[in-house]
Amino acid sequence: MHQQSPRAIIVMGVSGAGKTSVAQLLAQRLGCAFVEGDRLHPDANVEKMAKGIPLTDEDRWPWLDLVGGELAAARARGESVVVTCSALKKVYRERLREASGGSLNFVFLAGAVDVLEKRMGERKGHFMPVSLLHSQLATLESPVNEEGVVTVDIDASLETIVDGAVTALVEQWR
């Protein structure tokens, strides 16, 4: 990336929104490192979700701290980074903003329930069952109109989604 200071970006949204695919391509386009936030979940969280048990705030705090640590470590190295994280509640996003050690942008992947269900049903080898989607949607506190958040509709091709994210981020960085 060609800017003065490192950028930290979280690609957020509920399960099935396409966080990993979007974040990987976004990181490639922007010349950033990529971190898969799901890989930072403690084993106990993964086991709960695989059994269809929704996570509680107490389950999420240690994971959010690990995600925040990745953001801060990248910034300390002078590297820009794109990280996936559901970041469902405003209080989670605030904790991530504090942990990042600087400005933090969020790309919110928004989509209709039927689109999300279809995407989740098509995934192979992911621990999150479709049954938890509605729990995540109930937990989601929309970040629309929060500072540093851009919203992109997921009912489009991957290229179109990432194009929209890049355009919106560049506009914010001006």
ZIZIQUI-V397724 format. One line per field, one symbol per residue. burial: # if it has 16 or more other ideal C-beta (glycine too) atoms within 10 Angstrom, else .. Layout:
BEGIN
burial: ???
END
This chain:
BEGIN
burial: .....######################..#.#.##.##.##...#..##.....#...##..##.###.###.##....##########..##.###.###..########...##..##.......#.#.##.##..##..#.....####.#......######.##.....
END
